[in-house]
Each structure stands twice: as structure tokens, then as C-alpha cells.
Amino acid sequence: MASSLVLHTDPFWVSPYVFSAFVALKEKGVPFEMRVVDLGQGDHRKEPYRSASLTARIPALLHDGFWLTESNAIDEYVEDVFPTPQYPRLFPVDPQQRARARQVMAFVRSDLGALREERSSETVMYRRPVEPLSPAATRAAAKLFTLATALIGDRQDTAFGSWSIADADLAFALQRLVANGDEVPAPLRAYAQAQWDRPSIREYVQHPRAPFVPYNY
Ligand SMILES: N[C@@H](CCC(=O)N[C@@H](CS)C(=O)NCC(=O)O)C(=O)O
């Protein structure tokens, strides 16, 4: 029997975390359904979603009755249950590169707070107007550039020699600046744009969106 996969998303498809899980599933080539959770209506805090998800957040993956939240956990789970060689690889094979990819994924989720605040994912997907970067966000951008430059150098295509899900996450972080017309070193800009052209990523970015309505969780 074919397995059943549902990925729960916000209504506007702006979550960088849904983005990562969506790209992971698309890269694996497995069929899945997208189900909208209306965060503006607080549907993530209502039952049964709240208890099933454990964290009352999106994304949540529902796989044959198993619920999982936290996008990096979803990415790793998808890698485990749809393994190579039958399915394409999401993480580097070398343990140190694999660890580095996880490091990058943790970094873009837990660091860069001012940048994530001032260049929110809504500004990336909807091109909403932004103010000049604050000193704190400028420092965060510089930190991101240092990390990305160390990984990409002049290579411009992937961080680890062949594509990994960390590339999608790193490109999203860079697109916070690229899409908003901020200054980004040319090789990083080229890398971020090349990632945006990848079919799995383009499908998420170009998904039709309703006009954005700001909402509080
Ligand atoms: N660390 C989580 C973050 C998920 C997250 O922050 N999701 C937001 C939307 S982008 C959410 O569900 N917010 C609702 C809330 O916190 O009440 C992940 O990587 O999946």
C-alpha cells in the first residue's frame, strides 16, 4: 500500500520551515498532500492539531498516522524513511560534511534573529516594503556572509560539493537580503539565485499565494 504523507503549512506559504520540509519531500519525489493550518484563526492551537503536533506549530508532517514537527527533524526523518539508492540523497554522505550541513541548518534557525525579524519571510515571498537594516541585522548579515563564503567560496552552486537540503536553507537565509535588494557579495547572490532556480525550490517560491494578510499567532 502506498504510504500517506501530508505536510501542514501556513495559508500564505511563507514559512521558511515549511519551505525546508516541502523541498525535502519534493527532492525525494514522493507524492504528498499540502494541508493548510490557519494560524491567523489559531487553528494550530485547536484540537486535534495541538495534541497531535506536540508543539502546535507548522510544519507538521503526518506519515501513515505518525506526526512530526520541527523542520530539521522532518528533513532527517524523510531522509531515513526514503533512503538512497532508491531515493535521492538530502544530506552529504561524509560524516563531517553531514555534520556541517546540520550545523548550517541549526545556525539559520537559531541565529540571525535581527535579520529574520527585519527581513521576514513575508518580505521575501511578497516583496513587502522594508526599512534599512539596523546595526544588529547588519551584524547578522555579515555573520551569514562569513559562514556562506567559507562554504561556497567561488564555487557558486552548492555548499558541500553536491546538493543537500542545507543548500535550500542557506539560500533562504541569503534570499532575505537578495530579494530585498540589500547588498550581498556577488558569489553568494549567484548561489542564492541558482538555488532559487532549482525545480523543488521554485515550486515552493512560485506557488500561487492569496494576498497577504498580516496575522498574529
Ligand atoms: N523550529 C521550528 C519553527 C516552526 C515555526 O516557528 N513555525 C511558525 C510559523 S513559521 C509557527 O508555527 N508559528 C505559530 C506559533 O508559534 O504559534 C521548525 O523548524 O519547524
The ligand as an SDF file (V2000), in Angstrom:
LIG
                    3D

 20 19  0  0  0  0  0  0  0  0999 V2000
   11.7660   25.3410   14.8670 N   0  0  0  0  0  0  0  0  0  0  0  0
   10.5280   25.1690   14.1490 C   0  0  0  0  0  0  0  0  0  0  0  0
    9.9060   26.5380   13.9140 C   0  0  0  0  0  0  0  0  0  0  0  0
    8.4870   26.4290   13.3540 C   0  0  0  0  0  0  0  0  0  0  0  0
    7.7680   27.7590   13.4560 C   0  0  0  0  0  0  0  0  0  0  0  0
    8.2360   28.7260   14.0880 O   0  0  0  0  0  0  0  0  0  0  0  0
    6.6100   27.8260   12.8170 N   0  0  0  0  0  0  0  0  0  0  0  0
    5.8010   29.0210   12.9170 C   0  0  0  0  0  0  0  0  0  0  0  0
    5.3770   29.5140   11.5460 C   0  0  0  0  0  0  0  0  0  0  0  0
    6.7890   29.9560   10.5710 S   0  0  0  0  0  0  0  0  0  0  0  0
    4.5590   28.6870   13.7130 C   0  0  0  0  0  0  0  0  0  0  0  0
    4.0140   27.6120   13.6250 O   0  0  0  0  0  0  0  0  0  0  0  0
    4.0900   29.6470   14.4950 N   0  0  0  0  0  0  0  0  0  0  0  0
    2.9050   29.5010   15.2730 C   0  0  0  0  0  0  0  0  0  0  0  0
    3.1740   29.6820   16.7430 C   0  0  0  0  0  0  0  0  0  0  0  0
    4.3350   29.6860   17.1580 O   0  0  0  0  0  0  0  0  0  0  0  0
    2.1900   29.8240   17.4820 O   0  0  0  0  0  0  0  0  0  0  0  0
   10.7940   24.4240   12.8440 C   0  0  0  0  0  0  0  0  0  0  0  0
   11.9390   24.4340   12.3900 O   0  0  0  0  0  0  0  0  0  0  0  0
    9.8700   23.8040   12.2920 O   0  0  0  0  0  0  0  0  0  0  0  0
  1  2  1  0
  2  3  1  0
  2 18  1  0
  3  4  1  0
  4  5  1  0
  5  6  2  0
  5  7  1  0
  7  8  1  0
  8  9  1  0
  8 11  1  0
  9 10  1  0
 11 12  2  0
 11 13  1  0
 13 14  1  0
 14 15  1  0
 15 16  2  0
 15 17  1  0
 18 19  2  0
 18 20  1  0
M  END
$$$$
